[in-house]
Amino acid sequence: MAFIDHFTSLEDSRSQIHKKYELIDVMFLTDVIILSGAEGWKVIKQFGG
């Protein structure tokens, strides 16, 4: 099963006003960064931003 298949059924409850990225993009980026050894949201934000 592909990565995308695991997350396509998730409902995106974020506000449409400030949404810059699709939920699947955020999920993928977060997972890849964590698998690379990042610890905490600050590092994820720095890498993804």
Summary of the structure (lengths in Angstrom):
residues: 49
radius of gyration: 11.8
end to end distance: 28.5
largest distance: 32.6
contacts: 85
relative contact order: 0.15
helix: 53%
strand: 0%
